[in-house]
Amino acid sequence: MATAARAPFSTLPGDDELMDTLHDAPIDGSLDDPEPEPEGPRMTRLRGVLEKSLQETLKACNFNAIRECFPALAAANPTDLQDAHQKVCQFLSVEVNNEFEQVIAERNVIFKLNGLDRLIAEAKSNGITAGSRTMLDLQPDVAVRARTVPTKEAEIERLKAELERLQLDNRRLGGALNHSKAEQAAVKYELLESYSEFQESAKVAAGIPIDDMERLLDTTLGHVRDP
């Protein structure tokens, strides 16, 4: 049986360039690392804060403080203690900086801080509008007051409610006070009436002779004993 003849192997236009590219490409597929992100002002400021904090920490951990913590060792071997102090400070400085750089790299901090700087610069150049005015036209004290207006309005409403409650309590207490005054006036009137009656009785009793008073008392007591 006759078989169909195979067409000779041929390449398409551009295959040679593709093969050359694949041949020259690195085996591990790695690409050239992009250029590192330049550090902006915020990153520079962050490094300054770290350096200042580290210096303050090392300043607090000075040799005099170490010597006070280990007085016996400082008296016996001051050189060894000073050498140990220097090594500890050096180790602390190196480790803090290494961990700082590791966090910066893992979190891509430089790129994010630069992005924030770019965003702020773009906002300043374009002008972020707030109503009919731009934020750039507002003075700092005006901007601060504008942000505190909702809080102040809420506080005013709370104070109004508190004032209304106090006024209601005052009206209630005022009514109770007026009622108490009326009761006091009634009691005072009754006391005056009783006192007047007592004075009248005393005058009448003063005009009765003693003998007649005794007979009147005996008669009255007799009626009380024998109703």
N, CA, C and O of each residue as an XYZ file, in Angstrom:
908
protein
N       0.864     -1.187      0.000
C       0.000      0.000      0.000
C       0.889      1.221      0.000
O       1.850      1.318      0.763
N       0.554      2.137     -0.858
C       1.367      3.349     -0.965
C       0.996      4.299      0.150
O      -0.180      4.462      0.476
N       1.975      4.908      0.719
C       1.748      5.887      1.796
C       1.999      7.270      1.268
O       2.814      7.483      0.370
N       1.257      8.236      1.865
C       1.410      9.629      1.432
C       2.737     10.153      1.894
O       3.143      9.922      3.033
N       3.402     10.843      1.037
C       4.714     11.402      1.374
C       4.550     12.558      2.331
O       3.698     13.426      2.143
N       5.385     12.556      3.373
C       5.332     13.640      4.358
C       5.967     14.891      3.794
O       6.962     14.855      3.071
N       5.335     16.020      4.165
C       5.894     17.298      3.713
C       7.140     17.589      4.496
O       7.189     17.332      5.699
N       8.127     18.105      3.860
C       9.368     18.422      4.571
C       9.118     19.468      5.653
O       8.270     20.346      5.493
N       9.889     19.363      6.796
C       9.745     20.295      7.927
C      10.148     21.689      7.480
O      11.198     21.888      6.869
N       9.280     22.661      7.802
C       9.556     24.040      7.421
C       9.184     24.951      8.572
O       8.388     24.576      9.433
N       9.735     26.108      8.593
C       9.461     27.093      9.642
C       8.716     28.262      9.062
O       8.853     28.607      7.888
N       7.910     28.869      9.933
C       7.169     30.048      9.523
C       8.028     31.281      9.695
O       9.024     31.251     10.418
N       7.656     32.360      9.042
C       8.422     33.598      9.210
C       8.384     34.041     10.664
O       7.321     34.069     11.286
N       9.525     34.380     11.192
C       9.612     34.830     12.579
C       9.967     33.734     13.543
O      10.277     34.019     14.700
N       9.935     32.474     13.110
C      10.267     31.380     14.025
C      11.725     31.434     14.440
O      12.065     31.094     15.573
N      12.588     31.861     13.527
C      14.013     31.913     13.868
C      14.265     32.888     15.017
O      15.041     32.589     15.924
N      13.606     34.063     14.981
C      13.801     35.038     16.056
C      13.263     34.492     17.379
O      13.863     34.713     18.431
N      12.111     33.766     17.330
C      11.535     33.204     18.545
C      12.458     32.167     19.152
O      12.641     32.132     20.369
N      13.038     31.325     18.320
C      13.950     30.300     18.817
C      15.184     30.927     19.426
O      15.682     30.456     20.449
N      15.692     32.000     18.800
C      16.864     32.676     19.361
C      16.547     33.277     20.723
O      17.375     33.248     21.633
N      15.328     33.828     20.857
C      14.942     34.428     22.140
C      14.851     33.383     23.226
O      15.330     33.590     24.341
N      14.223     32.232     22.895
C      14.114     31.156     23.874
C      15.475     30.590     24.231
O      15.708     30.194     25.374
N      16.363     30.551     23.273
C      17.689     30.006     23.528
C      18.490     30.921     24.442
O      19.243     30.456     25.298
N      18.321     32.244     24.251
C      19.095     33.194     25.043
C      18.469     33.479     26.405
O      19.133     34.054     27.267
N      17.184     33.085     26.632
C      16.517     33.382     27.903
C      17.151     32.578     29.011
O      17.583     31.451     28.771
N      17.225     33.118     30.230
C      17.788     32.365     31.348
C      16.932     31.162     31.683
O      15.708     31.198     31.558
N      17.587     30.100     32.109
C      16.892     28.841     32.363
C      15.894     28.983     33.501
O      14.801     28.421     33.434
N      16.261     29.744     34.573
C      15.377     29.847     35.731
C      14.227     30.812     35.513
O      13.383     30.969     36.396
N      14.172     31.460     34.365
C      13.059     32.339     34.049
C      13.099     33.656     34.792
O      12.111     34.390     34.778
N      14.200     33.981     35.439
C      14.270     35.222     36.206
C      14.401     36.408     35.274
O      14.982     36.308     34.193
N      13.853     37.534     35.708
C      13.930     38.772     34.957
C      14.784     39.761     35.720
O      15.059     39.583     36.906
N      15.189     40.780     35.039
C      15.986     41.808     35.702
C      15.150     42.482     36.781
O      13.987     42.812     36.552
N      15.742     42.689     37.962
C      15.037     43.348     39.061
C      14.748     44.791     38.688
O      15.603     45.470     38.119
N      13.543     45.268     39.004
C      13.233     46.674     38.707
C      14.070     47.591     39.583
O      14.583     47.191     40.628
N      14.191     48.800     39.138
C      14.966     49.758     39.912
C      14.291     50.007     41.256
O      13.065     50.101     41.318
N      15.066     50.114     42.328
C      14.462     50.329     43.649
C      13.745     51.669     43.717
O      14.139     52.644     43.077
N      12.689     51.687     44.506
C      11.908     52.906     44.679
C      12.738     53.927     45.452
O      13.237     53.616     46.534
N      12.894     55.129     44.923
C      13.659     56.142     45.670
C      12.901     56.559     46.927
O      11.672     56.610     46.941
N      13.639     56.849     47.956
C      13.024     57.238     49.218
C      12.569     58.690     49.161
O      13.329     59.587     48.796
N      11.311     58.894     49.530
C      10.749     60.232     49.551
C      10.922     60.894     50.908
O      11.578     60.341     51.791
N      10.338     62.071     51.079
C      10.501     62.803     52.345
C       9.891     62.077     53.538
O      10.423     62.158     54.646
N       8.787     61.370     53.329
C       8.170     60.668     54.455
C       9.033     59.499     54.915
O       9.145     59.242     56.114
N       9.635     58.800     53.980
C      10.517     57.704     54.354
C      11.757     58.237     55.055
O      12.236     57.638     56.018
N      12.274     59.355     54.576
C      13.424     59.977     55.241
C      13.072     60.380     56.663
O      13.861     60.200     57.591
N      11.876     60.928     56.818
C      11.418     61.314     58.153
C      11.258     60.091     59.053
O      11.581     60.138     60.239
N      10.758     59.002     58.481
C      10.583     57.775     59.257
C      11.925     57.231     59.734
O      12.051     56.774     60.870
N      12.915     57.284     58.866
C      14.254     56.841     59.275
C      14.805     57.743     60.384
O      15.459     57.270     61.313
N      14.535     59.030     60.275
C      14.986     59.944     61.321
C      14.337     59.646     62.661
O      14.984     59.716     63.706
N      13.045     59.311     62.623
C      12.346     58.963     63.864
C      12.926     57.695     64.474
O      13.117     57.610     65.687
N      13.205     56.705     63.619
C      13.813     55.469     64.113
C      15.171     55.747     64.744
O      15.468     55.252     65.832
N      15.990     56.533     64.066
C      17.326     56.827     64.578
C      17.244     57.568     65.912
O      18.000     57.274     66.839
N      16.334     58.520     66.004
C      16.188     59.274     67.247
C      15.709     58.374     68.379
O      16.204     58.470     69.502
N      14.747     57.499     68.087
C      14.240     56.587     69.108
C      15.324     55.626     69.569
O      15.448     55.336     70.759
N      16.110     55.132     68.611
C      17.189     54.214     68.962
C      18.241     54.907     69.819
O      18.733     54.328     70.788
N      18.587     56.137     69.468
C      19.573     56.877     70.251
C      19.064     57.155     71.663
O      19.832     57.092     72.622
N      17.776     57.461     71.794
C      17.211     57.694     73.120
C      17.243     56.414     73.955
O      17.499     56.455     75.158
N      16.981     55.277     73.302
C      17.032     54.000     74.018
C      18.443     53.684     74.484
O      18.652     53.286     75.630
N      19.417     53.865     73.588
C      20.812     53.608     73.958
C      21.296     54.601     75.008
O      22.120     54.268     75.861
N      20.777     55.818     74.936
C      21.158     56.817     75.933
C      20.654     56.428     77.317
O      21.344     56.625     78.318
N      19.444     55.873     77.365
C      18.912     55.427     78.656
C      19.676     54.222     79.185
O      19.802     54.032     80.395
N      20.187     53.407     78.255
C      20.951     52.218     78.647
C      22.448     52.547     78.632
O      23.230     51.861     77.974
N      22.840     53.589     79.351
C      24.240     54.009     79.354
C      25.045     53.188     80.359
O      24.499     52.400     81.132
N      26.357     53.397     80.321
C      27.233     52.588     81.167
C      27.028     52.883     82.651
O      27.149     51.983     83.482
N      26.721     54.120     82.986
C      26.482     54.452     84.393
C      25.277     53.693     84.939
O      25.294     53.217     86.074
N      24.225     53.584     84.115
C      23.050     52.833     84.555
C      23.381     51.357     84.718
O      22.929     50.718     85.667
N      24.181     50.806     83.779
C      24.581     49.403     83.893
C      25.443     49.190     85.132
O      25.309     48.180     85.823
N      26.318     50.132     85.405
C      27.194     50.006     86.575
C      26.394     50.042     87.872
O      26.744     49.359     88.835
N      25.321     50.834     87.904
C      24.478     50.859     89.092
C      23.702     49.555     89.255
O      23.405     49.140     90.375
N      23.378     48.912     88.138
C      22.656     47.636     88.213
C      23.564     46.498     88.667
O      23.105     45.555     89.312
N      24.856     46.583     88.333
C      25.815     45.529     88.693
C      26.995     46.157     89.447
O      28.101     46.221     88.912
N      26.773     46.614     90.664
C      27.853     47.300     91.385
C      29.030     46.383     91.713
O      30.183     46.810     91.660
N      28.743     45.126     92.053
C      29.831     44.208     92.408
C      30.708     43.924     91.196
O      31.935     43.952     91.294
N      30.079     43.650     90.050
C      30.837     43.380     88.837
C      31.583     44.622     88.368
O      32.699     44.521     87.858
N      30.976     45.787     88.537
C      31.642     47.030     88.141
C      32.874     47.292     88.992
O      33.864     47.835     88.502
N      32.819     46.909     90.268
C      33.973     47.113     91.141
C      35.061     46.083     90.875
O      36.248     46.397     90.958
N      34.660     44.846     90.552
C      35.651     43.782     90.360
C      36.246     43.810     88.955
O      37.464     43.717     88.803
N      35.409     43.937     87.929
C      35.880     43.892     86.539
C      35.218     45.009     85.729
O      34.347     44.727     84.907
N      35.604     46.252     85.936
C      34.961     47.353     85.202
C      35.209     47.283     83.699
O      34.350     47.674     82.909
N      36.390     46.783     83.298
C      36.696     46.702     81.867
C      35.796     45.695     81.172
O      35.273     45.957     80.089
N      35.618     44.532     81.810
C      34.747     43.511     81.217
C      33.303     44.004     81.126
O      32.613     43.758     80.136
N      32.861     44.695     82.160
C      31.491     45.204     82.146
C      31.305     46.250     81.049
O      30.271     46.280     80.381
N      32.302     47.099     80.868
C      32.206     48.112     79.821
C      32.223     47.466     78.440
O      31.505     47.899     77.538
N      33.040     46.434     78.278
C      33.083     45.731     76.998
C      31.744     45.057     76.704
O      31.261     45.088     75.572
N      31.148     44.447     77.736
C      29.838     43.811     77.558
C      28.773     44.847     77.212
O      27.893     44.593     76.390
N      28.859     46.005     77.839
C      27.898     47.075     77.554
C      28.005     47.536     76.105
O      26.987     47.749     75.446
N      29.217     47.690     75.608
C      29.408     48.108     74.221
C      28.868     47.066     73.248
O      28.264     47.410     72.232
N      29.087     45.793     73.561
C      28.603     44.731     72.676
C      27.080     44.685     72.662
O      26.468     44.482     71.614
N      26.472     44.875     73.832
C      25.007     44.868     73.895
C      24.429     46.027     73.091
O      23.463     45.849     72.349
N      25.011     47.205     73.236
C      24.523     48.370     72.490
C      24.702     48.174     70.991
O      23.826     48.530     70.203
N      25.842     47.606     70.600
C      26.088     47.355     69.178
C      25.108     46.324     68.629
O      24.579     46.478     67.527
N      24.873     45.270     69.411
C      23.930     44.235     68.982
C      22.521     44.813     68.843
O      21.817     44.529     67.874
N      22.121     45.622     69.816
C      20.783     46.222     69.779
C      20.629     47.129     68.568
O      19.599     47.099     67.894
N      21.643     47.932     68.290
C      21.570     48.846     67.154
C      21.469     48.084     65.841
O      20.660     48.427     64.978
N      22.294     47.045     65.690
C      22.298     46.272     64.446
C      20.974     45.538     64.257
O      20.408     45.549     63.163
N      20.474     44.899     65.323
C      19.246     44.122     65.207
C      18.042     45.008     64.911
O      17.184     44.648     64.105
N      17.981     46.160     65.561
C      16.854     47.061     65.319
C      16.852     47.536     63.870
O      15.806     47.554     63.222
N      18.007     47.914     63.367
C      18.083     48.377     61.979
C      17.771     47.255     60.997
O      17.113     47.481     59.981
N      18.247     46.040     61.298
C      17.955     44.914     60.407
C      16.460     44.612     60.368
O      15.894     44.401     59.295
N      15.826     44.590     61.528
C      14.389     44.320     61.566
C      13.605     45.450     60.891
O      12.594     45.208     60.232
N      14.077     46.665     61.063
C      13.419     47.802     60.412
C      13.476     47.657     58.897
O      12.468     47.841     58.214
N      14.652     47.329     58.371
C      14.792     47.159     56.927
C      13.957     45.986     56.429
O      13.418     46.023     55.323
N      13.853     44.945     57.252
C      13.048     43.787     56.850
C      11.569     44.161     56.752
O      10.882     43.768     55.809
N      11.091     44.914     57.727
C       9.692     45.350     57.694
C       9.451     46.280     56.508
O       8.422     46.184     55.839
N      10.399     47.177     56.251
C      10.269     48.103     55.120
C      10.146     47.334     53.807
O       9.345     47.684     52.940
N      10.956     46.280     53.676
C      10.934     45.506     52.434
C       9.673     44.652     52.326
O       9.051     44.598     51.265
N       9.293     43.985     53.417
C       8.140     43.090     53.370
C       6.841     43.851     53.147
O       5.962     43.379     52.426
N       6.714     45.012     53.751
C       5.474     45.790     53.648
C       5.486     46.789     52.495
O       4.506     47.500     52.275
N       6.588     46.841     51.768
C       6.693     47.777     50.645
C       6.379     49.203     51.102
O       5.621     49.928     50.457
N       6.978     49.582     52.223
C       6.662     50.854     52.867
C       7.082     52.040     52.011
O       6.358     53.032     51.927
N       8.245     51.946     51.377
C       8.740     53.083     50.593
C       7.768     53.423     49.471
O       7.453     54.593     49.251
N       7.295     52.405     48.765
C       6.360     52.639     47.662
C       5.058     53.251     48.177
O       4.506     54.157     47.552
N       4.569     52.760     49.311
C       3.300     53.266     49.841
C       3.439     54.703     50.336
O       2.553     55.527     50.110
N       4.548     55.002     51.011
C       4.745     56.375     51.482
C       4.931     57.335     50.313
O       4.425     58.457     50.337
N       5.658     56.892     49.291
C       5.810     57.738     48.108
C       4.469     57.951     47.411
O       4.193     59.035     46.896
N       3.637     56.903     47.400
C       2.305     57.053     46.821
C       1.476     58.071     47.580
O       0.723     58.842     46.985
N       1.620     58.070     48.905
C       0.910     59.068     49.706
C       1.420     60.472     49.405
O       0.636     61.415     49.305
N       2.740     60.608     49.260
C       3.302     61.915     48.899
C       2.787     62.382     47.540
O       2.446     63.551     47.358
N       2.737     61.454     46.598
C       2.246     61.828     45.263
C       0.771     62.225     45.316
O       0.350     63.170     44.648
N      -0.003     61.499     46.111
C      -1.427     61.814     46.230
C      -1.631     63.197     46.842
O      -2.477     63.966     46.387
N      -0.854     63.507     47.871
C      -0.976     64.822     48.510
C      -0.544     65.925     47.554
O      -1.187     66.970     47.463
N       0.554     65.681     46.840
C       1.023     66.686     45.888
C       0.000     66.918     44.783
O      -0.221     68.052     44.359
N      -0.623     65.834     44.319
C      -1.635     65.973     43.271
C      -2.857     66.714     43.792
O      -3.445     67.534     43.086
N      -3.239     66.418     45.048
C      -4.388     67.107     45.629
C      -4.110     68.596     45.785
O      -4.984     69.426     45.536
N      -2.891     68.932     46.197
C      -2.551     70.341     46.347
C      -2.521     71.057     45.006
O      -2.928     72.215     44.904
N      -2.040     70.370     43.984
C      -1.957     71.014     42.675
C      -3.332     71.192     42.043
O      -3.586     72.193     41.373
N      -4.227     70.212     42.259
C      -5.562     70.296     41.665
C      -6.519     71.113     42.515
O      -7.409     71.780     41.988
N      -6.336     71.063     43.843
C      -7.246     71.769     44.737
C      -8.474     70.937     45.008
O      -9.321     70.780     44.129
N      -8.588     70.397     46.216
C      -9.755     69.586     46.577
C     -10.877     70.530     46.967
O     -10.740     71.289     47.926
N     -11.983     70.496     46.242
C     -13.071     71.428     46.497
C     -13.915     70.955     47.663
O     -14.136     69.758     47.844
N     -14.383     71.909     48.448
C     -15.320     71.635     49.537
C     -16.435     72.658     49.410
O     -16.319     73.768     49.931
N     -17.516     72.299     48.722
C     -18.573     73.256     48.436
C     -18.132     74.189     47.327
O     -17.724     73.746     46.253
N     -18.215     75.477     47.593
C     -17.817     76.463     46.596
C     -16.399     76.960     46.815
O     -15.911     77.801     46.059
N     -15.728     76.442     47.854
C     -14.368     76.883     48.149
C     -13.438     75.687     48.097
O     -13.866     74.547     48.278
N     -12.185     75.946     47.855
C     -11.194     74.886     47.879
C     -10.594     74.801     49.260
O     -10.545     75.784     49.998
N     -10.132     73.598     49.602
C      -9.514     73.404     50.906
C      -8.269     74.253     51.062
O      -7.894     74.617     52.177
N      -7.618     74.573     49.932
C      -6.403     75.374     50.019
C      -6.711     76.805     50.434
O      -5.837     77.502     50.950
N      -7.965     77.256     50.210
C      -8.331     78.618     50.571
C      -8.665     78.760     52.049
O      -8.718     79.875     52.568
N      -8.893     77.636     52.733
C      -9.298     77.690     54.128
C      -8.086     77.824     55.033
O      -7.060     77.174     54.832
N      -8.228     78.679     56.031
C      -7.192     78.793     57.049
C      -7.260     77.576     57.974
O      -8.323     76.971     58.118
N      -6.141     77.211     58.601
C      -6.153     76.016     59.463
C      -7.195     76.082     60.568
O      -7.875     75.091     60.835
N      -7.333     77.253     61.224
C      -8.299     77.335     62.320
C      -9.725     77.189     61.807
O     -10.577     76.619     62.488
N      -9.991     77.709     60.590
C     -11.328     77.564     60.008
C     -11.604     76.106     59.669
O     -12.704     75.606     59.904
N     -10.607     75.425     59.117
C     -10.782     74.010     58.779
C     -11.028     73.173     60.026
O     -11.858     72.264     60.015
N     -10.304     73.480     61.103
C     -10.489     72.729     62.351
C     -11.886     72.959     62.908
O     -12.551     72.017     63.340
N     -12.332     74.215     62.899
C     -13.677     74.509     63.402
C     -14.740     73.819     62.554
O     -15.745     73.342     63.081
N     -14.519     73.766     61.239
C     -15.493     73.119     60.362
C     -15.621     71.630     60.685
O     -16.715     71.068     60.625
N     -14.507     71.002     61.024
C     -14.553     69.577     61.341
C     -15.196     69.324     62.697
O     -15.734     68.242     62.935
N     -15.145     70.313     63.594
C     -15.712     70.121     64.929
C     -17.167     70.570     65.019
O     -17.785     70.416     66.073
N     -17.732     71.121     63.943
C     -19.118     71.596     63.981
C     -20.097     70.472     64.323
O     -20.936     70.672     65.200
N     -20.038     69.292     63.676
C     -21.003     68.232     64.039
C     -20.920     67.837     65.508
O     -21.945     67.606     66.149
N     -19.706     67.761     66.039
C     -19.556     67.405     67.451
C     -20.162     68.472     68.349
O     -20.828     68.161     69.337
N     -19.927     69.738     67.998
C     -20.479     70.826     68.805
C     -22.000     70.869     68.706
O     -22.676     71.143     69.698
N     -22.542     70.600     67.523
C     -23.995     70.586     67.375
C     -24.615     69.485     68.227
O     -25.648     69.692     68.864
N     -23.980     68.313     68.237
C     -24.485     67.219     69.073
C     -24.421     67.592     70.550
O     -25.328     67.263     71.315
N     -23.355     68.275     70.952
C     -23.224     68.699     72.347
C     -24.283     69.739     72.702
O     -24.816     69.726     73.812
N     -24.591     70.636     71.771
C     -25.635     71.637     72.013
C     -26.988     70.959     72.214
O     -27.744     71.334     73.110
N     -27.295     69.962     71.384
C     -28.557     69.241     71.537
C     -28.619     68.531     72.885
O     -29.666     68.499     73.530
N     -27.502     67.970     73.300
C     -27.475     67.293     74.604
C     -27.703     68.291     75.738
O     -28.430     68.002     76.689
N     -27.078     69.469     75.633
C     -27.250     70.489     76.661
C     -28.683     71.030     76.679
O     -29.219     71.335     77.745
N     -29.300     71.147     75.500
C     -30.694     71.586     75.456
C     -31.599     70.585     76.178
O     -32.474     70.975     76.951
N     -31.382     69.302     75.923
C     -32.181     68.279     76.592
C     -31.956     68.313     78.099
O     -32.895     68.143     78.876
N     -30.708     68.532     78.509
C     -30.405     68.613     79.939
C     -31.072     69.838     80.562
O     -31.585     69.764     81.679
N     -31.068     70.969     79.843
C     -31.722     72.176     80.345
C     -33.226     71.968     80.484
O     -33.824     72.396     81.471
N     -33.832     71.319     79.511
C     -35.269     71.053     79.584
C     -35.602     70.156     80.775
O     -36.612     70.357     81.450
N     -34.745     69.166     81.027
C     -34.976     68.283     82.173
C     -34.853     69.050     83.488
O     -35.649     68.847     84.405
N     -33.855     69.932     83.578
C     -33.675     70.721     84.795
C     -34.846     71.679     85.013
O     -35.298     71.869     86.142
N     -35.333     72.280     83.928
C     -36.481     73.174     84.057
C     -37.719     72.417     84.532
O     -38.484     72.930     85.348
N     -37.918     71.202     84.025
C     -39.046     70.388     84.465
C     -38.921     70.041     85.945
O     -39.901     70.096     86.688
N     -37.706     69.682     86.370
C     -37.482     69.390     87.789
C     -37.727     70.629     88.645
O     -38.294     70.533     89.733
N     -37.299     71.793     88.152
C     -37.513     73.029     88.910
C     -39.004     73.339     89.063
O     -39.450     73.761     90.130
N     -39.772     73.127     87.987
C     -41.215     73.365     88.083
C     -41.864     72.403     89.072
O     -42.742     72.788     89.845
N     -41.421     71.149     89.038
C     -41.981     70.172     89.976
C     -41.621     70.531     91.414
O     -42.472     70.472     92.301
N     -40.369     70.901     91.645
C     -39.949     71.278     92.990
C     -40.623     72.575     93.436
O     -40.953     72.740     94.610
N     -40.828     73.508     92.473
C     -41.524     74.749     92.818
C     -42.958     74.489     93.257
O     -43.442     75.112     94.202
N     -43.650     73.557     92.564
C     -45.011     73.211     92.970
C     -45.044     72.583     94.354
O     -45.916     72.888     95.167
N     -44.068     71.690     94.616
C     -44.011     71.074     95.947
C     -43.725     72.116     97.019
O     -44.272     72.042     98.119
N     -42.869     73.090     96.705
C     -42.551     74.142     97.673
C     -43.770     75.014     97.963
O     -44.019     75.368     99.116
N     -44.527     75.361     96.929
C     -45.736     76.162     97.138
C     -46.754     75.407     97.982
O     -47.404     75.990     98.850
N     -46.890     74.100     97.725
C     -47.813     73.295     98.525
C     -47.371     73.255     99.980
O     -48.199     73.326    100.888
N     -46.059     73.141    100.201
C     -45.544     73.121    101.573
C     -45.788     74.457    102.267
O     -46.119     74.493    103.452
N     -45.623     75.555    101.531
C     -45.888     76.871    102.111
C     -47.359     77.014    102.506
O     -47.674     77.588    103.549
N     -48.256     76.491    101.669
C     -49.684     76.567    101.985
C     -49.996     75.771    103.247
O     -50.773     76.218    104.091
N     -49.387     74.586    103.378
C     -49.606     73.785    104.581
C     -49.064     74.499    105.816
O     -49.697     74.487    106.872
N     -47.896     75.118    105.683
C     -47.328     75.853    106.811
C     -48.234     77.021    107.218
O     -48.416     77.285    108.407
N     -48.795     77.712    106.232
C     -49.694     78.832    106.543
C     -50.936     78.340    107.275
O     -51.413     78.995    108.202
N     -51.468     77.173    106.857
C     -52.657     76.633    107.524
C     -52.346     76.244    108.963
O     -53.134     76.521    109.867
N     -51.202     75.604    109.178
C     -50.810     75.217    110.540
C     -50.596     76.456    111.403
O     -50.997     76.489    112.567
N     -49.963     77.473    110.824
C     -49.732     78.707    111.569
C     -51.054     79.365    111.965
O     -51.191     79.884    113.073
N     -52.029     79.337    111.046
C     -53.333     79.934    111.341
C     -54.023     79.179    112.478
O     -54.619     79.788    113.367
N     -53.934     77.845    112.441
C     -54.547     77.052    113.507
C     -53.874     77.326    114.845
O     -54.544     77.409    115.875
N     -52.539     77.467    114.831
C     -51.836     77.767    116.076
C     -52.249     79.126    116.631
O     -52.449     79.276    117.836
N     -52.376     80.110    115.754
C     -52.804     81.437    116.213
C     -54.221     81.393    116.789
O     -54.500     82.032    117.803
N     -55.113     80.641    116.142
C     -56.477     80.511    116.651
C     -56.476     79.856    118.028
O     -57.169     80.298    118.944
N     -55.683     78.794    118.154
C     -55.618     78.107    119.449
C     -55.033     79.013    120.520
O     -55.489     79.014    121.663
N     -54.028     79.778    120.146
C     -53.411     80.689    121.111
C     -54.396     81.776    121.538
O     -54.436     82.158    122.707
N     -55.186     82.271    120.591
C     -56.186     83.293    120.929
C     -57.239     82.724    121.875
O     -57.641     83.379    122.837
N     -57.681     81.502    121.594
C     -58.659     80.870    122.477
C     -58.074     80.648    123.865
O     -58.757     80.817    124.875
N     -56.796     80.267    123.900
C     -56.155     80.060    125.193
C     -56.085     81.366    125.987
O     -56.326     81.381    127.194
N     -55.751     82.466    125.295
C     -55.691     83.757    125.975
C     -57.067     84.165    126.510
O     -57.172     84.678    127.623
N     -58.111     83.939    125.726
C     -59.462     84.266    126.177
C     -59.839     83.427    127.394
O     -60.437     83.920    128.350
N     -59.476     82.153    127.333
C     -59.786     81.278    128.469
C     -59.027     81.716    129.712
O     -59.558     81.680    130.822
N     -57.767     82.135    129.514
C     -56.968     82.582    130.656
C     -57.561     83.840    131.275
O     -57.572     83.987    132.498
N     -58.056     84.754    130.434
C     -58.675     85.975    130.954
C     -59.937     85.644    131.760
O     -60.169     86.196    132.836
N     -60.735     84.742    131.218
C     -61.966     84.364    131.926
C     -61.640     83.700    133.255
O     -62.275     83.971    134.274
N     -60.627     82.812    133.228
C     -60.242     82.106    134.450
C     -59.681     83.067    135.481
O     -59.874     82.872    136.681
N     -58.989     84.101    135.028
C     -58.416     85.064    135.974
C     -59.502     85.862    136.693
O     -59.265     86.343    137.801
N     -60.685     86.016    136.097
C     -61.760     86.786    136.727
C     -62.641     85.967    137.649
O     -63.497     86.547    138.318
N     -62.488     84.679    137.722
C     -63.302     83.818    138.588
C     -62.610     83.692    139.937
O     -61.403     83.452    139.973
N     -63.330     83.844    141.054
C     -62.719     83.666    142.377
C     -62.203     82.238    142.545
O     -62.630     81.310    141.858
N     -61.280     82.103    143.474
C     -60.636     80.804    143.659
C     -61.643     79.778    144.157
O     -61.640     78.637    143.696
N     -62.515     80.174    145.102
C     -63.489     79.211    145.635
C     -64.424     78.739    144.530
O     -64.712     77.548    144.410
N     -64.895     79.691    143.722
C     -65.778     79.306    142.616
C     -65.037     78.411    141.609
O     -65.622     77.486    141.046
N     -63.760     78.692    141.393
C     -62.965     77.878    140.469
C     -62.827     76.456    140.985
O     -62.913     75.499    140.217
N     -62.609     76.316    142.320
C     -62.477     74.975    142.891
C     -63.785     74.208    142.762
O     -63.777     73.032    142.397
N     -64.937     74.874    143.065
C     -66.218     74.191    142.938
C     -66.475     73.794    141.482
O     -67.004     72.717    141.207
N     -66.092     74.682    140.550
C     -66.286     74.376    139.132
C     -65.444     73.179    138.708
O     -65.886     72.330    137.934
N     -64.229     73.131    139.229
C     -63.360     71.997    138.897
C     -63.900     70.707    139.483
O     -63.892     69.664    138.830
N     -64.384     70.788    140.756
C     -64.926     69.576    141.370
C     -66.141     69.081    140.599
O     -66.306     67.881    140.376
N     -66.986     70.021    140.196
C     -68.176     69.628    139.438
C     -67.788     69.001    138.101
O     -68.347     67.987    137.681
N     -66.821     69.628    137.451
C     -66.384     69.107    136.146
C     -65.768     67.730    136.280
O     -66.052     66.837    135.481
N     -64.914     67.550    137.303
C     -64.293     66.247    137.518
C     -65.323     65.201    137.901
O     -65.198     64.031    137.538
N     -66.357     65.632    138.648
C     -67.402     64.683    139.015
C     -68.149     64.189    137.806
O     -68.469     63.004    137.713
N     -68.430     65.073    136.882
C     -69.099     64.650    135.648
C     -68.205     63.718    134.825
O     -68.683     62.805    134.153
N     -66.905     63.970    134.896
C     -65.984     63.115    134.127
C     -65.922     61.728    134.736
O     -65.880     60.727    134.021
N     -65.917     61.670    136.102
C     -65.833     60.371    136.769
C     -67.142     59.596    136.658
O     -67.141     58.381    136.461
N     -68.265     60.315    136.787
C     -69.577     59.657    136.733
C     -70.352     60.201    135.541
O     -71.181     61.098    135.696
N     -70.099     59.684    134.395
C     -70.788     60.211    133.208
C     -72.289     59.908    133.253
O     -73.021     60.278    132.335
